[in-house]
Amino acid sequence: MSSSSNQQPSEDAERAMGGGTDRVPERLPPIDFDMDRFPYCIVWTPIPVLTWIIPFIGHMGICMSNGVIRDFAGPYLVTEDKMAFGRPTRYLRLHPKHVEGGTYSWDEGVLKASVLYGTRTHNLFCDNCHSHVATALCNMRYKDSTSWNMIILSLWMFVCGRYVGFWGFIKTWLPFALILTLIILLAVYF
């Protein structure tokens, strides 16, 4: 008997037998900051003027397993691979192991949310980009929850999100710091 008969079937053989659709990668694919590829991530970018005044408010998108960004950019418009307000400055890495069905269910949840939001108008206060991401997470039952909403996501990103680099930090905080400095100077001298 050869030693190869004791080995596990290859991934191709497993898929051919009908398995493998709910596989979860042991290692997550790398993030490619230069190409804006963020597999299994929620991404965030500032909204000019609004984020400058209230720094935790910004534009959010969710990425497919291959890293392609999907974001609710406006009425009846879900964009792919080009966020409405520019390149991401922050990201929050999630893991498909928290989704029953793994990668397939992750991508299906994002796509279903994108199709739904492609039929909706945009409302800054109650049906927006954060709602699109929350719907995707609810669709895939991320961490076995269907209670995701824009408030939870805003706080989660603000507290746990990582910057894409030094310039991501600067783009997020410099306008707010300049406005705050100007207000303080005006208050002191007038």
C-alpha positions in Angstrom: 0.0 0.0 0.0 1.5 3.4 -1.0 1.8 6.3 1.4 -0.3 8.5 -0.9 -3.4 6.5 -0.3 -3.5 7.8 3.3 -3.6 11.5 2.2 -6.6 13.7 2.2 -8.4 14.2 -1.1 -7.2 17.3 -3.0 -9.4 20.5 -3.0 -10.3 19.8 -6.7 -11.4 16.3 -5.9 -13.4 17.5 -2.9 -15.2 20.1 -5.1 -15.9 17.5 -7.7 -17.6 15.4 -5.0 -19.8 18.3 -4.1 -17.9 19.6 -1.1 -15.7 22.6 -0.6 -18.3 25.4 -1.2 -18.3 26.4 2.4 -14.6 26.2 3.0 -13.0 28.9 5.1 -9.5 29.8 4.3 -7.0 29.1 7.1 -5.2 32.3 6.3 -6.9 35.4 5.0 -5.7 36.7 1.6 -3.3 39.7 2.0 -4.6 43.2 1.7 -3.2 45.1 -1.3 -3.2 48.8 -0.3 -1.8 49.9 -3.7 -4.7 48.2 -5.7 -7.3 48.9 -3.0 -8.0 45.2 -2.4 -9.3 44.5 1.0 -10.6 40.9 1.2 -13.2 40.3 4.0 -13.0 43.9 5.2 -15.3 46.9 5.8 -13.6 50.0 4.5 -14.2 53.7 5.3 -13.3 57.0 3.8 -14.0 60.6 4.9 -16.8 62.6 3.4 -15.5 66.2 2.7 -16.9 68.8 5.1 -19.1 66.4 7.1 -16.2 64.3 8.4 -14.1 67.5 8.9 -16.7 68.6 11.5 -17.8 65.2 12.9 -14.8 62.8 12.5 -16.6 59.6 13.1 -19.1 60.1 10.3 -17.8 58.9 6.9 -18.5 56.7 3.9 -18.4 52.9 4.3 -18.2 50.0 2.0 -17.8 46.2 2.3 -15.4 44.0 0.3 -16.0 40.7 -1.4 -13.7 37.8 -0.7 -11.4 38.8 -3.6 -11.1 42.3 -2.1 -13.3 44.2 -4.5 -15.1 47.1 -2.7 -18.9 47.4 -2.9 -20.5 50.7 -1.6 -23.9 52.3 -1.7 -22.9 55.5 -3.4 -26.2 57.2 -4.0 -29.8 56.6 -5.1 -30.1 53.4 -7.0 -26.3 53.1 -7.2 -24.0 50.5 -5.7 -20.5 51.0 -7.1 -17.9 48.3 -7.5 -14.2 49.1 -7.0 -14.4 52.9 -6.8 -15.7 54.4 -3.6 -17.9 57.4 -3.9 -15.6 59.7 -1.8 -12.2 58.3 -2.7 -9.9 55.6 -1.7 -10.3 54.0 1.8 -8.4 55.5 4.7 -9.5 53.0 7.3 -10.4 49.3 7.2 -11.8 46.7 9.6 -10.7 43.1 8.9 -13.4 40.5 9.4 -13.1 36.7 9.0 -15.3 34.3 7.1 -15.0 31.7 9.9 -17.8 33.8 11.6 -20.1 33.1 8.6 -21.9 29.8 8.3 -21.1 28.8 4.8 -17.7 30.5 4.7 -16.5 32.4 1.6 -19.5 31.5 -0.5 -22.0 32.9 2.0 -19.8 36.0 2.6 -19.9 36.9 -1.1 -23.6 36.0 -1.4 -24.4 38.3 1.5 -22.6 41.2 0.0 -24.1 40.6 -3.5 -27.7 40.3 -2.1 -27.2 43.6 -0.2 -25.8 45.3 -3.3 -28.7 44.2 -5.4 -31.2 45.4 -2.8 -29.5 48.8 -2.4 -29.4 49.2 -6.1 -33.2 49.6 -5.9 -33.2 52.1 -3.1 -32.9 55.8 -2.7 -30.2 57.2 -0.5 -31.1 58.9 2.8 -28.2 60.4 4.8 -29.8 59.6 8.2 -31.6 56.3 7.9 -30.8 54.3 4.7 -27.2 54.9 3.6 -23.9 53.3 3.0 -23.7 52.0 6.6 -27.1 50.4 6.2 -25.8 48.6 3.0 -22.9 47.2 5.0 -25.2 46.2 7.9 -27.6 44.5 5.5 -24.7 42.5 4.0 -23.6 41.4 7.5 -27.2 40.5 8.4 -27.6 38.5 5.2 -24.5 36.4 6.0 -25.4 36.2 9.7 -21.9 37.5 10.6 -21.1 36.3 14.1 -24.6 34.6 14.1 -26.3 38.0 14.3 -29.0 39.8 12.3 -28.9 42.9 14.4 -26.2 44.9 12.6 -27.0 48.5 12.1 -25.3 51.8 11.2 -24.7 52.9 14.8 -22.9 49.7 15.7 -20.8 49.8 12.5 -19.9 53.5 13.0 -18.7 52.9 16.5 -16.9 49.6 15.6 -15.0 51.3 12.8 -14.2 54.4 14.8 -12.8 52.3 17.7 -11.3 49.2 16.0 -10.6 50.4 12.4 -7.0 50.5 11.3 -5.6 53.2 9.0 -4.3 52.2 5.6 -1.1 54.1 6.4 0.1 57.5 7.5 -1.7 59.4 4.7 -4.9 57.7 5.7 -4.6 59.1 9.2 -3.7 62.5 7.9 -6.6 62.6 5.4 -9.0 61.6 8.2 -7.8 63.9 11.0 -6.0 66.9 9.5 -9.1 68.9 8.3 -10.8 68.3 11.7 -7.6 69.5 13.5 -7.3 72.6 11.4 -11.0 73.5 11.9 -10.8 72.9 15.7 -7.6 75.0 15.9 -9.3 77.8 14.0 -12.3 77.7 16.3 -10.1 77.8 19.4 -8.0 80.7 18.0 -11.2 82.7 17.2 -12.6 82.0 20.6 -9.4 83.1 22.4 -8.8 86.2 20.4 -12.4 87.5 19.8 
